[in-house]
Amino acid sequence: MIQVTMQEVEKNVLQLIQQAIAGEEIVVLSNNLPVVKFSAIKALNGERKPRVPGSAKGLIHMADDFDDPLEDFAEYM
């Protein structure tokens, strides 16, 4: 990750964009605080990974009572 100031961005914006496209992450600082991050959009530079069926298995949990009526809506039922 490269950190640059606003002044450096003004002078070298094209070079920083090229570095971001090449895979570098650029963080712009203002008053020593990060305010902007440049990074390449992976879908545009051809590095998109193919989808893998079942890759999220075990990451999502549905409560057993998910479909049960809510007490707050009992008067509407």
C-alpha positions as CSV (number, residue, x, y, z in Angstrom):
1,M,0.0,0.0,0.0
2,I,1.3,3.4,-1.0
3,Q,0.3,6.5,1.0
4,V,0.4,9.9,-0.7
5,T,-0.6,13.4,0.2
6,M,-3.1,15.5,-1.8
7,Q,-0.3,17.6,-3.2
8,E,1.4,14.4,-4.5
9,V,-1.8,13.3,-6.1
10,E,-2.1,16.7,-7.9
11,K,1.4,16.3,-9.4
12,N,1.3,12.5,-10.1
13,V,-2.3,11.5,-10.7
14,L,-1.7,9.6,-13.9
15,Q,1.2,7.7,-12.5
16,L,-0.8,6.8,-9.4
17,I,-3.7,5.6,-11.5
18,Q,-1.3,3.4,-13.5
19,Q,0.1,1.9,-10.2
20,A,-3.5,1.2,-9.0
21,I,-4.3,-0.5,-12.3
22,A,-1.1,-2.6,-11.9
23,G,-2.5,-3.9,-8.5
24,E,-1.1,-1.4,-6.0
25,E,-3.4,0.1,-3.4
26,I,-3.0,3.9,-3.2
27,V,-4.2,5.8,0.0
28,V,-4.5,9.5,-0.1
29,L,-3.9,11.4,3.1
30,S,-5.3,14.8,4.2
31,N,-3.9,16.1,7.5
32,N,-2.3,12.7,8.0
33,L,-5.6,11.0,7.9
34,P,-6.7,8.6,5.1
35,V,-9.5,10.1,3.0
36,V,-9.4,8.3,-0.4
37,K,-8.3,4.9,-1.7
38,F,-7.4,4.1,-5.3
39,S,-7.6,0.5,-6.3
40,A,-8.2,-1.2,-9.6
41,I,-11.7,-2.5,-10.5
42,K,-10.9,-6.2,-10.9
43,A,-13.9,-6.9,-13.3
44,L,-12.4,-4.4,-15.8
45,N,-8.8,-5.7,-15.8
46,G,-9.6,-9.3,-16.5
47,E,-8.8,-10.8,-13.1
48,R,-12.3,-11.8,-12.3
49,K,-12.5,-15.2,-10.6
50,P,-15.1,-17.7,-11.7
51,R,-18.0,-18.4,-9.4
52,V,-17.7,-21.6,-7.3
53,P,-21.1,-23.2,-6.4
54,G,-21.3,-23.9,-2.7
55,S,-18.4,-21.6,-1.7
56,A,-20.6,-19.9,1.0
57,K,-21.8,-23.2,2.5
58,G,-21.8,-22.9,6.3
59,L,-21.5,-19.1,6.3
60,I,-25.2,-18.4,6.5
61,H,-27.4,-19.4,9.4
62,M,-31.2,-19.3,9.4
63,A,-32.9,-19.4,12.8
64,D,-35.3,-22.3,13.3
65,D,-38.2,-19.8,14.0
66,F,-37.6,-17.7,10.9
67,D,-41.0,-18.4,9.4
68,D,-43.0,-18.1,12.7
69,P,-45.4,-15.2,13.0
70,L,-44.1,-12.2,14.9
71,E,-45.9,-11.3,18.1
72,D,-45.9,-7.6,17.2
73,F,-48.1,-8.4,14.1
74,A,-50.6,-10.7,15.9
75,E,-53.4,-8.1,15.7
76,Y,-53.0,-7.9,11.9
77,M,-53.3,-11.6,11.3
